[in-house]
Amino acid sequence: MFVSYKWLQEYVNLSGVSAKELAEKITKSGIEVEGVEILNEGIKGVVTGYVVEREKHPNADKLNKCLVDIGGEAPVQIICGAPNVAQGQKVAVATVGAVLPGNFKIKKAKLRGEESNGMICSLQELGIEGKIVPKEYASGIFVFPSDTPVGEDAIALLNRDDAILELGLTPNRADCLSMLGVGYEVAAILNREVKLPETKLQSSNAKASDHITVTVEATDDNPLYTAKVIKNVKIGPSPLWMQTRLMSAGIRPHNNVVDCTNYILLEYGQPLHAFDYDRLGSKEILVRRAKDGEVIQTLDDVERTLSSDHLVITNGTVPVALAGVMGGANSEVNIDTTTVLLESAYFNGATIRKASKDHGLRSEASARYEKGVDPNRVRAAGDRAAYLIAKYANGEVLEGTVAVDTLNIEPAVVSITLEKINRVLGTTLMMSEVEEIFSRLQFEASVAGETITVTVPTRRGDIKIEEDLIEEVARIYGYDFIPKTLPVGSSSPGNLSNYQQKRRVVRRFLEGAGLFQAVTYSLTSEERVAQYALENRDPIRLAMPMSEDRSMLRMSIVPQLLEVLKYNSARQNDSLAVYEIGAVFLANGQDAQPEEQEHAAAAITGLWYSHSWQGEKKPVDFFVLKGIVEGLVEKLGLTNQIAYKKATVEGMHPGRTAEVQLNGKTIGFVGQVHPNRQKELDLKDTFVFELNLQAILEASSEPLQYKAIPRFPSITRDIALVTDAKTEAETLKQIIFAAGQPLLTEAAVFDLYEGEHMEKGKKSIAFSLKYMDPERTLTDEEVTKVHEKVLQALEEKAGAVLRG
């Protein structure tokens, strides 16, 4: 809601309170002011001028040479390119030295050889948004009324010497969708009176009931409908002050009748509609539900097909308006209109919301009906609009209002004790102070002992229960004055559990290793539910799935991560590493709740490392992903509890997959996706792992130990062993460590050979062994003795001999 500071002063005395101060007070009372826009900020030197002469520029077809009186000693020459500039107009002139929005400074200039001493301005050039400028001035300069004085401040005449407060209203504060509603709010905050606008009508002797009848079939949707008839109107521009107020609120002016209805919409928060009585086609208004397939052409020239969910205003036969949303083109007020039928009604918000949503028509009127209008302002708003139309369109208001009234809305009556108010707020307010607050809000209140009973005006439909009254007291009393206390109790500050801390360590490590976090659905399809599952259990189907693709609870995360890679690869992002920590769901029998386990999974494909300058490229392989898993378990202190064994997993490469064991129990796998599956997904070589994270994080890790940096040198010996092709490197490594104690500290594979120079069924595998004693320097003899012991153990236990 855009609130004009100058306009607001018509209802509340704002003396001594600036726009920014008022914005702060409103915000502190519970309605956020999202911004204050000073409309004339940075603008100066713009005055009204009179175009004395206008002739074509001698050297340019699209320019005009104008002689303009700006209230000085003599008229000045201004070159203007606007197509609508003409002699005798009153216009806005930016004089030499003026500054326009955007810090645009006006200087003397020569345009095609002719001197120009200023600029005749359009409204857009003065900072008014193009979509709210009147259509006749949208592509040219603005023309003031003929009685406008020359040399006056044009910015003030256009009401740009104003500040606009933008209120961020929550749905419950629909009462502030009007200037009067904001007036009541500000008056309560400042403890001042509210001045209501003039609505006194001088009706003619003719009666409105002789010209129109109103029938309402859908009384639940429209419990109150009023109609006034105004004759002999003369359509023309509305007063400049009204146009500028509408534009400040974001509404484009049209003519003096339509502008009056829009003005009342902003002033009272009550939507109105003006029909051209002579184009109505009958002397009857019938409000009913639309018929299925019925058609109406609305004011935006769009033909809309209606249904029985929509409420329409008809002339007894055909729709002339989509109730509460938009009028019909067949009864639109235009330049020839002489008699106006003025509608003011109360419509059911849900019905209006349905029509607005179905047709994609979000209007100022529908927004107010949806949130709720004040039923007690319906008639007053109609009277005020008729008063303005009579005043500014020379209309003759016929006597009486034709109405159908089945509305029965009583003000809410809520009682509360002083003790509860003070207990909830932590205050020590006296009953007299509470009474004063409700008086400032203009709520009728009566006191009986310690209980105060409040009759809430219908404009505040949001107040229904005791807690609503407490909120009103708190915000008018001032949130800043409510006492502050610290919580009392013996509870200790919150912290992360050991499990949660470890989970964060896992996330940080995986992201530090270059993986991006993915968040995928916990629901999957029947086809993918059992793929890559760590445990073989029955899948769990949803009772009411939203689709077959999301009908089962997942048992593994890997299938979803592969879909992530597929999606990215199809969009030329073919080098990607992602991980997810999430839940999988395992069945526990027919009538038991499923078990929810936390897993960690990752998938990588494409290039792991690429350096274009050095020309290096490293594609992902098995050992890249296995290295990430090893680094993770090392970070968690579980290295000595983890083992890797060759495994066969459905959907994985038969020779490049290992199961991960924790203390001898399988908790996951790591390896390459099967080539056939990669082809289905149109992926390059892709590697994945999935681990039972819950088992890992619940495992007790070895306490952290620190060792001094060795003071004595180590001795390294490399050996190349010939062994059976089926012998695993891990087996040989365990034999080496067992035999090399206590001097052997490291053993690592650095080469593998299987080729034409190797006997069939054999392979050569090379290890680098490091010997060291932390207490002294080893001799060659000591190392040779242990080294030979290692070689002997390899030959005896694994049949591995040194390669000749």
C-alpha positions in Angstrom: 0.0 0.0 0.0 1.4 3.4 -1.1 0.5 6.2 1.3 0.8 9.8 0.4 2.1 11.9 3.3 0.3 15.0 2.0 -3.0 13.2 1.4 -2.8 11.6 4.8 -2.8 15.1 6.4 -6.4 15.5 5.3 -7.5 12.9 7.8 -4.9 13.3 10.6 -3.0 16.3 11.9 0.7 15.4 11.2 2.2 18.7 12.4 5.6 18.2 14.0 6.0 14.7 12.5 8.1 14.3 9.3 7.4 11.5 6.8 10.5 9.6 8.0 9.6 10.0 11.6 6.0 8.8 10.9 7.4 5.8 9.0 9.5 4.9 12.1 6.5 5.2 14.4 4.3 3.1 12.1 7.0 0.4 11.9 7.4 0.3 15.7 3.6 -0.1 16.0 3.6 -3.4 14.1 3.2 -2.4 10.4 6.5 -2.4 8.5 7.1 0.6 6.3 9.3 -0.8 3.6 10.5 2.5 2.3 9.9 6.3 2.1 10.2 7.8 -1.3 10.7 11.6 -1.5 9.1 12.3 -4.9 10.9 15.6 -5.6 14.2 14.5 -4.3 17.0 16.0 -6.5 14.5 18.0 -8.7 14.6 21.8 -8.9 14.0 24.6 -11.3 10.7 23.2 -12.9 8.0 25.8 -13.4 4.7 26.2 -15.3 4.9 27.9 -18.7 2.6 29.2 -21.3 3.3 28.4 -25.0 2.9 31.8 -26.7 4.0 30.6 -30.1 4.8 27.4 -31.7 6.2 26.8 -35.2 8.1 24.1 -37.0 11.9 24.1 -36.6 13.4 25.4 -39.9 16.0 22.7 -40.0 14.3 19.6 -38.5 11.0 18.0 -39.4 10.4 16.5 -35.9 11.3 19.5 -33.8 9.2 22.6 -32.9 10.4 26.1 -32.0 8.3 27.4 -29.1 8.2 30.8 -27.4 7.3 30.1 -23.8 6.3 32.5 -21.1 7.7 31.2 -17.8 6.8 34.2 -15.7 10.0 36.1 -16.4 10.6 39.5 -18.0 10.3 38.0 -21.5 9.3 34.7 -23.0 12.1 32.3 -23.8 12.7 30.2 -26.9 12.6 26.4 -26.3 13.1 23.7 -28.9 10.7 20.8 -28.3 10.3 17.4 -30.0 7.0 16.4 -28.5 4.3 15.7 -31.1 1.5 17.2 -29.0 3.0 20.6 -28.1 0.8 23.4 -29.3 0.2 27.1 -28.9 -1.9 28.1 -25.8 -0.9 25.2 -23.6 0.2 25.4 -20.0 3.2 23.1 -19.7 6.0 22.1 -17.3 9.3 23.8 -18.2 12.7 22.9 -16.8 14.5 26.2 -16.9 18.2 26.7 -17.6 20.0 25.4 -14.5 17.2 23.0 -13.5 17.9 19.5 -12.3 15.7 16.5 -13.3 15.7 13.0 -11.9 18.9 11.1 -12.5 20.9 14.4 -11.9 20.1 15.5 -15.4 21.0 19.2 -15.6 19.4 21.6 -18.1 21.8 23.9 -20.0 21.5 26.4 -22.8 21.9 24.6 -26.1 21.7 24.9 -29.8 19.6 22.3 -31.6 20.0 22.3 -35.4 21.1 25.9 -35.3 18.3 27.2 -33.1 18.9 28.3 -29.5 17.0 26.4 -26.7 16.7 27.9 -23.2 15.2 25.0 -21.3 13.0 21.9 -21.8 9.3 21.3 -22.0 8.8 18.2 -19.9 6.8 15.0 -20.1 5.6 13.4 -16.8 8.1 10.6 -17.4 11.0 13.2 -17.4 9.7 14.4 -14.1 10.1 10.9 -12.5 6.6 9.5 -13.0 6.4 5.9 -14.2 5.2 5.6 -17.8 2.6 3.0 -17.1 0.6 5.3 -14.8 0.8 8.4 -17.0 -2.6 9.3 -18.5 -2.8 7.8 -22.0 -3.2 11.1 -23.8 0.2 12.2 -22.4 2.0 8.9 -22.5 4.0 9.8 -25.7 4.3 13.5 -25.3 4.4 16.4 -22.9 1.9 17.0 -20.1 -0.6 19.8 -20.4 -1.9 21.6 -17.3 -5.5 22.9 -17.0 -6.0 26.2 -18.7 -6.4 28.1 -15.4 -3.0 27.1 -14.1 -0.9 30.2 -13.1 2.3 30.8 -15.1 5.7 30.7 -13.3 4.4 28.5 -10.4 6.3 25.5 -9.1 5.2 22.7 -11.4 6.5 20.0 -9.1 4.2 21.3 -6.3 1.2 21.5 -8.7 1.9 17.9 -9.7 2.0 16.9 -6.0 5.6 15.8 -6.4 6.5 17.7 -3.3 5.3 14.7 -1.3 6.7 11.6 0.4 5.2 8.2 -0.3 5.3 5.6 2.5 5.2 2.0 1.3 3.5 -0.2 3.8 4.3 -3.9 3.8 0.9 -5.2 5.0 0.3 -8.7 6.2 -3.0 -10.3 5.1 -4.7 -9.6 8.5 -4.3 -5.8 8.2 -6.6 -5.3 5.3 -8.0 -2.3 7.1 -4.9 -0.4 6.1 -5.5 -0.9 2.4 -7.2 2.5 2.5 -6.2 6.0 3.4 -8.9 6.2 6.0 -7.7 2.9 7.5 -4.1 4.3 7.7 -5.6 7.5 9.1 -7.2 5.6 12.0 -3.9 3.8 12.6 -1.8 6.9 12.6 -4.3 8.8 14.7 -4.1 6.0 17.3 -0.3 6.1 17.2 -0.1 9.9 17.6 -3.1 10.1 19.9 -4.9 12.6 17.5 -8.4 12.8 16.0 -9.5 11.4 12.6 -11.2 13.8 10.2 -13.7 12.1 7.9 -14.2 13.3 4.3 -17.2 15.2 3.0 -20.1 13.1 1.8 -23.1 15.5 2.0 -25.2 15.0 -1.1 -27.7 17.3 -2.8 -30.1 14.9 -4.5 -32.6 15.8 -7.2 -36.3 15.2 -7.0 -36.2 12.3 -9.4 -35.8 8.9 -7.7 -33.1 6.3 -8.5 -35.7 3.5 -8.0 -37.6 4.7 -11.0 -34.6 4.0 -13.2 -33.1 0.8 -11.9 -34.1 -2.3 -9.9 -31.7 -4.7 -8.2 -32.1 -8.4 -7.7 -29.5 -10.7 -6.1 -29.9 -14.4 -6.6 -26.5 -15.4 -5.0 -27.1 -13.8 -1.6 -24.3 -15.8 0.0 -21.8 -14.4 -2.5 -23.3 -10.9 -2.4 -25.2 -10.1 0.7 -25.2 -6.3 0.1 -25.5 -4.5 -3.3 -26.2 -0.8 -3.6 -26.8 1.3 -6.8 -27.0 5.0 -7.3 -28.0 6.8 -10.5 -26.2 10.0 -11.6 -27.6 11.9 -14.6 -26.3 14.7 -16.9 -22.6 13.9 -16.2 -20.0 15.5 -18.4 -17.1 13.2 -19.1 -13.7 14.9 -19.0 -10.4 15.0 -17.1 -10.6 14.7 -13.3 -9.0 17.6 -11.3 -5.3 17.7 -11.4 -5.0 17.0 -7.6 -7.0 13.8 -8.0 -5.0 12.6 -11.0 -1.7 13.2 -9.2 -2.9 11.4 -6.0 -3.9 8.4 -8.1 -0.5 8.4 -9.9 1.3 8.5 -6.6 -0.6 5.4 -5.5 0.3 3.6 -8.8 -3.1 4.1 -10.6 -3.4 5.6 -14.1 -6.0 8.4 -14.4 -8.8 7.9 -17.1 -11.6 10.4 -16.7 -13.5 12.2 -14.0 -16.0 9.4 -13.3 -13.6 6.4 -13.3 -11.0 8.4 -11.4 -13.6 9.2 -8.7 -14.3 5.5 -8.2 -10.6 4.7 -8.0 -10.1 7.6 -5.6 -12.7 6.1 -3.3 -11.1 2.7 -3.6 -7.9 4.2 -2.2 -9.7 6.5 0.3 -12.2 4.1 1.8 -10.8 0.7 0.7 -14.2 0.0 -0.9 -14.1 -1.0 -4.6 -16.8 0.7 -6.8 -17.8 0.3 -10.4 -19.4 2.8 -12.7 -21.6 1.6 -15.5 -22.8 3.6 -18.5 -26.5 3.5 -17.7 -27.6 4.0 -21.4 -25.3 1.1 -22.6 -26.5 -1.2 -19.8 -29.3 -2.4 -22.1 -32.0 -2.6 -19.4 -33.3 -1.0 -16.2 -32.4 -4.0 -14.2 -29.3 -5.3 -12.3 -29.3 -9.0 -11.6 -26.4 -10.6 -9.6 -26.0 -14.3 -10.0 -23.6 -17.1 -10.6 -22.4 -17.4 -14.2 -23.6 -20.2 -16.4 -21.0 -22.7 -17.5 -19.6 -21.5 -20.9 -21.0 -18.0 -20.6 -18.8 -15.4 -22.2 -17.9 -11.8 -21.2 -15.5 -9.3 -22.7 -13.8 -7.4 -19.9 -12.4 -3.9 -19.9 -9.0 -5.1 -21.0 -10.7 -6.3 -24.3 -10.1 -10.0 -23.5 -13.0 -12.4 -24.0 -13.3 -14.7 -21.0 -15.3 -17.9 -20.6 -17.0 -18.2 -17.3 -18.1 -21.1 -15.1 -20.7 -21.5 -12.3 -17.9 -20.8 -9.8 -17.8 -17.1 -10.9 -20.1 -14.3 -9.8 -21.4 -11.9 -12.4 -23.3 -8.6 -12.5 -25.9 -8.8 -15.4 -28.5 -6.5 -17.0 -31.0 -9.3 -16.3 -29.7 -11.3 -19.4 -26.0 -10.9 -20.2 -23.1 -10.2 -17.9 -21.9 -6.6 -17.7 -19.1 -7.2 -15.1 -17.1 -10.0 -13.4 -18.1 -9.1 -9.9 -15.3 -7.7 -7.7 -12.7 -8.2 -10.4 -13.3 -6.2 -13.6 -16.2 -4.6 -15.5 -17.4 -5.5 -19.0 -16.5 -3.6 -22.1 -20.2 -3.5 -23.1 -21.1 -1.1 -20.3 -17.9 0.9 -20.0 -18.0 4.6 -19.2 -16.7 6.6 -22.2 -16.6 10.1 -23.6 -20.2 9.9 -24.6 -21.6 8.8 -21.2 -24.2 11.1 -19.7 -25.8 8.8 -17.1 -23.9 6.7 -14.7 -25.0 3.7 -12.6 -22.7 3.6 -9.6 -22.2 0.2 -7.9 -21.0 -0.3 -4.3 -21.3 -3.8 -3.0 -20.0 -6.3 -0.4 -18.8 -9.6 -2.1 -17.6 -12.8 -0.5 -13.8 -12.8 -0.6 -13.5 -16.5 -1.5 -15.7 -16.2 -4.6 -13.8 -13.1 -5.8 -10.5 -14.9 -5.2 -11.6 -17.9 -7.3 -12.6 -15.7 -10.3 -9.4 -13.6 -10.0 -7.2 -16.7 -10.0 -9.1 -18.6 -12.7 -8.8 -15.6 -15.1 -5.4 -14.4 -14.1 -6.9 -11.0 -13.2 -5.3 -9.5 -10.1 -6.9 -6.0 -9.7 -6.9 -3.4 -6.9 -10.5 -4.3 -6.3 -10.1 -8.1 -6.1 -7.1 -7.7 -3.7 -9.3 -5.8 -1.3 -12.3 -8.1 -1.6 -10.1 -11.2 -1.0 -8.8 -9.8 2.2 -12.1 -8.3 3.4 -13.7 -4.9 3.2 -15.5 -3.1 5.9 -19.2 -3.8 5.4 -20.1 -0.6 7.2 -18.3 1.5 4.6 -20.1 0.2 1.5 -22.9 2.7 1.6 -20.7 5.6 2.8 -18.2 4.9 0.0 -21.1 5.1 -2.6 -22.3 8.4 -1.1 -18.8 9.8 -1.2 -18.2 8.8 -4.8 -21.6 10.2 -5.9 -20.6 13.5 -4.1 -17.3 13.7 -6.0 -18.9 12.8 -9.4 -21.6 15.4 -8.9 -18.9 18.0 -8.0 -16.3 17.2 -10.7 -18.5 15.8 -13.5 -21.4 18.2 -13.0 -23.7 15.2 -12.3 -27.1 15.2 -10.9 -27.5 12.5 -8.2 -31.0 11.0 -8.1 -32.7 10.6 -4.8 -32.2 7.4 -2.8 -30.1 4.3 -3.2 -31.5 1.1 -4.7 -30.2 -1.8 -2.6 -30.5 -5.5 -1.7 -29.3 -5.9 1.9 -29.2 -9.4 3.5 -25.9 -8.6 5.2 -25.8 -9.6 8.9 -22.3 -8.8 10.3 -22.2 -7.8 13.9 -19.1 -6.2 15.5 -16.9 -8.6 17.4 -17.2 -8.3 21.2 -14.2 -9.5 23.2 -13.6 -9.5 26.9 -10.3 -9.7 28.7 -9.0 -9.1 32.2 -6.3 -6.6 33.1 -4.4 -9.3 34.9 -4.0 -11.4 31.7 -2.9 -8.3 29.7 -0.2 -7.5 32.2 0.8 -11.2 32.7 1.3 -11.8 29.0 3.1 -8.5 28.3 5.0 -8.4 31.6 3.7 -4.9 32.2 2.1 -3.1 35.2 -0.5 -1.2 33.2 -3.5 0.4 35.0 -7.0 -0.1 33.7 -7.2 3.6 32.8 -4.2 3.2 30.6 -5.7 0.3 28.8 -9.0 2.2 28.4 -7.1 5.1 26.8 -5.4 2.8 24.3 -8.7 1.4 23.2 -10.1 4.9 23.0 -7.2 6.0 20.8 -8.0 3.0 18.5 -11.7 4.2 18.5 -12.8 0.8 20.0 -15.8 1.1 22.3 -14.9 -0.3 25.7 -16.7 -0.9 29.0 -15.1 -1.9 32.3 -16.6 -4.1 35.0 -14.2 -4.7 37.9 -10.9 -6.1 36.4 -12.5 -7.1 33.1 -12.7 -4.8 30.1 -15.1 -5.6 27.3 -14.3 -4.3 23.8 -16.7 -3.8 20.9 -14.4 -4.0 17.8 -15.5 -1.9 14.8 -16.1 -3.8 11.6 -13.2 -2.2 9.9 -10.9 -4.3 12.1 -12.1 -7.8 11.1 -8.8 -9.2 12.3 -9.6 -8.8 16.0 -11.6 -11.8 17.3 -9.9 -13.2 20.4 -8.3 -12.1 23.6 -4.8 -12.4 22.2 -5.7 -9.9 19.5 -6.6 -7.3 22.1 -3.3 -8.0 23.9 -1.4 -7.3 20.7 -3.3 -4.0 20.2 -2.4 -2.9 23.7 1.2 -3.9 23.2 1.8 -2.1 19.9 0.0 1.2 20.9 1.7 1.2 24.3 5.0 0.6 22.5 7.0 -2.5 22.1 10.1 -0.5 23.2 8.5 0.0 26.6 7.7 -3.6 27.3 10.1 -4.9 30.0 12.8 -7.2 29.0 13.8 -10.3 31.0 16.2 -13.1 30.6 14.9 -16.7 30.7 15.2 -18.3 34.1 16.1 -22.0 34.4 18.8 -24.6 35.0 19.1 -25.7 31.4 22.6 -25.6 29.8 23.3 -23.9 26.5 22.5 -26.0 23.4 25.3 -27.8 21.6 25.9 -30.4 19.0 25.9 -34.0 19.9 29.0 -36.1 19.1 27.1 -37.6 16.2 26.1 -34.2 14.8 29.7 -33.0 15.1 31.0 -35.9 13.2 28.4 -35.4 10.5 29.6 -31.9 10.0 33.2 -33.2 9.7 32.0 -35.5 6.9 30.3 -32.6 5.0 33.4 -30.4 5.3 35.8 -33.1 4.2 33.7 -34.1 1.2 33.3 -30.5 0.1 37.0 -29.8 0.8 37.8 -32.8 -1.5 36.0 -31.0 -4.3 32.5 -32.5 -4.2 29.3 -30.5 -4.5 26.4 -31.2 -2.2 23.2 -32.5 -3.9 19.8 -32.8 -2.4 17.6 -35.4 -4.2 14.2 -36.9 -3.6 13.7 -39.6 -1.0 11.1 -41.0 -3.3 11.9 -43.1 -6.4 10.4 -45.4 -8.9 9.7 -49.2 -8.6 12.4 -49.7 -11.3 15.2 -48.0 -9.4 14.2 -48.6 -5.7 16.4 -51.7 -5.2 19.4 -50.6 -7.3 22.7 -50.4 -5.4 20.9 -51.1 -2.1 23.4 -52.1 0.7 20.8 -54.5 2.2 18.4 -56.8 0.5 15.0 -56.0 1.9 11.5 -55.6 0.6 10.8 -52.1 -0.9 8.3 -49.8 0.7 5.5 -48.3 -1.5 3.6 -45.2 -0.6 -0.1 -45.5 0.0 -1.0 -42.4 -2.1 2.0 -41.6 -4.4 2.0 -38.4 -6.4 3.3 -40.2 -9.4 4.8 -43.6 -10.4 8.2 -42.0 -10.6 7.9 -41.1 -6.9 6.0 -44.0 -5.5 8.7 -45.9 -3.5 10.9 -44.9 -0.6 14.5 -45.2 -1.7 16.9 -47.9 -0.4 20.0 -46.3 -1.9 21.1 -42.8 -2.7 23.3 -43.7 -5.7 20.5 -44.0 -8.3 19.5 -40.4 -7.6 23.1 -39.1 -7.9 23.5 -40.8 -11.2 20.4 -39.0 -12.4 22.0 -35.7 -11.2 25.1 -36.6 -13.4 22.9 -37.5 -16.3 21.0 -34.2 -16.1 24.2 -32.1 -15.9 26.0 -34.1 -18.7 23.0 -33.5 -21.0 23.7 -29.8 -20.5 27.4 -30.1 -21.3 28.6 -30.1 -17.7 30.3 -33.5 -18.1 33.0 -33.2 -15.3 31.2 -33.3 -12.0 31.6 -34.6 -8.5 28.5 -34.6 -6.1 27.7 -36.1 -2.8 24.6 -36.4 -0.6 24.1 -37.3 3.0 20.5 -38.5 3.5 18.2 -41.1 4.7 17.3 -44.5 3.1 14.3 -46.5 4.2 14.4 -50.3 4.9 11.3 -52.4 5.6 10.9 -54.1 9.0 7.9 -56.3 8.1 4.3 -55.8 7.1 2.9 -53.8 10.0 6.1 -52.2 11.4 7.5 -48.8 10.8 10.4 -48.8 8.3 14.0 -48.4 9.6 15.5 -45.1 8.6 19.3 -45.2 8.1 21.6 -42.3 7.3 23.9 -42.9 4.3 26.6 -40.9 2.6 27.0 -41.4 -1.2 29.1 -39.8 -3.9 29.3 -39.9 -7.7 32.1 -38.5 -9.9 32.7 -38.4 -13.6 34.8 -36.7 -16.3 38.0 -35.0 -15.5 39.3 -34.8 -11.9 42.1 -32.4 -12.7 42.6 -30.2 -15.7 45.3 -27.5 -16.2 45.0 -26.0 -19.7 48.3 -24.0 -19.4 50.4 -26.9 -18.5 48.4 -29.2 -20.7 47.6 -31.7 -17.9 44.4 -33.6 -17.7 43.6 -36.3 -15.2 40.4 -38.3 -15.7 38.6 -39.8 -12.7 39.5 -43.4 -11.8 38.8 -45.9 -9.1 41.7 -44.7 -6.9 40.5 -41.1 -6.9 37.2 -42.1 -5.3 38.8 -44.7 -3.0 41.3 -42.1 -1.9 38.4 -39.8 -0.9 36.9 -42.7 1.2 40.3 -43.4 2.8 40.8 -39.8 3.6 37.3 -39.6 5.1 37.8 -42.6 7.5 41.2 -41.3 8.4 39.6 -37.9 9.3 37.2 -39.8 11.6 40.0 -41.9 13.2 38.8 -45.2 11.8 41.7 -46.1 9.5 42.7 -49.3 11.4 39.1 -50.5 11.5 38.4 -50.2 7.8 39.2 -52.8 5.2 38.5 -53.1 1.4 37.7 -56.4 -0.3 37.0 -57.1 -3.9 33.3 -57.5 -4.4 30.5 -58.0 -7.0 27.7 -55.5 -6.8 24.9 -55.5 -9.3 25.1 -52.5 -11.5 28.9 -52.0 -10.8 32.0 -52.9 -12.8 32.9 -56.6 -11.9 36.7 -55.9 -11.7 36.7 -52.3 -10.3 34.4 -52.6 -7.2 35.3 -53.1 -3.6 33.2 -53.5 -0.5 34.0 -51.4 2.5 34.2 -53.2 5.8 34.1 -51.8 9.3 35.5 -54.2 11.9 34.7 -57.1 9.5 31.1 -56.0 8.7 30.2 -54.7 5.3 29.0 -51.1 5.4 29.2 -50.0 1.8 31.0 -50.2 -1.5 33.2 -48.1 -3.8 33.8 -48.6 -7.5 33.0 -47.9 -11.1 29.5 -48.0 -12.5 28.9 -50.9 -14.9 29.7 -49.9 -18.6 26.2 -50.9 -19.7 24.6 -48.7 -17.0 27.0 -45.8 -18.0 25.9 -46.2 -21.6 22.2 -46.1 -20.6 22.8 -42.9 -18.8 25.0 -41.5 -21.6 27.9 -41.0 -19.1 31.7 -41.3 -19.4 33.5 -43.5 -16.8 31.7 -42.9 -13.6 32.7 -43.9 -10.1 30.4 -44.0 -7.0 30.5 -45.0 -3.3 27.8 -45.4 -0.8 28.4 -45.9 2.9 26.2 -46.6 5.9 27.1 -43.3 7.6 25.2 -44.1 10.7 27.4 -47.1 11.3 30.6 -45.1 10.7 29.6 -42.2 12.9 28.4 -44.5 15.7 31.7 -46.4 15.7 34.2 -45.6 18.4 37.3 -44.1 17.0 40.8 -44.5 18.4 41.9 -41.6 20.6 44.1 -39.1 18.9 47.8 -39.6 19.5 50.7 -37.3 18.7 54.2 -38.5 17.8 57.4 -36.6 17.8 59.0 -35.8 14.5 61.7 -38.5 13.9 65.2 -37.4 14.8 66.9 -40.3 13.0 66.9 -41.1 9.3 64.9 -43.9 7.7 66.1 -46.5 5.2 64.0 -47.4 2.1 64.1 -50.7 0.3 62.1 -51.4 -2.9 61.1 -54.9 -3.8 59.4 -56.3 -7.0 57.6 -59.6 -6.3 56.4 -62.2 -8.7 53.2 -63.8 -7.4 50.0 -65.4 -8.6 47.8 -63.0 -10.6 44.9 -63.7 -8.2 46.9 -62.7 -5.1 45.7 -59.4 -3.7 48.1 -56.6 -2.8 46.4 -56.2 0.6 47.3 -59.8 1.5 50.9 -59.2 0.6 50.9 -55.9 2.5 49.6 -57.6 5.7 52.3 -60.3 5.5 55.0 -57.6 5.0 53.8 -55.6 8.1 53.6 -58.7 10.2 57.1 -59.9 9.4 58.7 -56.4 9.4 57.9 -55.4 13.0 59.1 -53.4 14.8 61.3 -51.6 12.4 59.0 -51.5 9.4 56.8 -48.3 9.4 55.5 -48.0 5.9 54.7 -50.3 2.9 53.1 -49.0 -0.3 52.5 -50.4 -3.7 54.1 -48.3 -6.5 54.1 -50.6 -9.6 52.1 -53.5 -11.1 53.1 -55.4 -14.3 51.2 -58.1 -16.2 52.4 -58.6 -19.8 54.3 -60.6 -22.3 57.5 -60.8 -20.2 55.6 -62.3 -17.3 54.7 -66.0 -17.0 51.1 -66.7 -17.7 49.0 -66.6 -14.5 51.6 -64.5 -12.7 52.1 -60.7 -12.1 54.8 -58.5 -10.8 53.9 -56.1 -7.9 56.4 -53.7 -6.4 56.4 -52.3 -2.9 58.4 -49.6 -1.3 59.3 -50.4 2.3 60.5 -47.9 4.9 62.5 -48.9 8.0 63.1 -46.7 11.0 63.9 -46.7 14.7 62.8 -43.5 16.6 65.6 -44.0 19.2 68.7 -44.5 17.0 70.1 -44.7 13.5 69.8 -48.1 11.9 72.7 -50.0 10.3 72.5 -51.8 7.0 73.0 -55.1 8.8 70.0 -54.5 11.0 67.8 -53.5 8.1 69.0 -56.4 5.9 68.2 -58.9 8.7 64.6 -57.7 9.0 64.2 -57.3 5.2 65.2 -60.9 4.6 62.7 -62.0 7.2 60.0 -60.2 5.2 61.0 -61.8 1.9 61.0 -65.2 3.6 57.5 -64.7 5.0 56.3 -63.6 1.6 57.6 -66.8 -0.1 56.3 -69.1 2.6 52.8 -67.6 3.1 52.0 -66.3 -0.4 54.5 -67.9 -2.8 55.8 -64.5 -3.7 59.5 -64.3 -4.7 61.8 -61.5 -5.8 61.6 -60.8 -9.5 64.8 -61.8 -11.2 
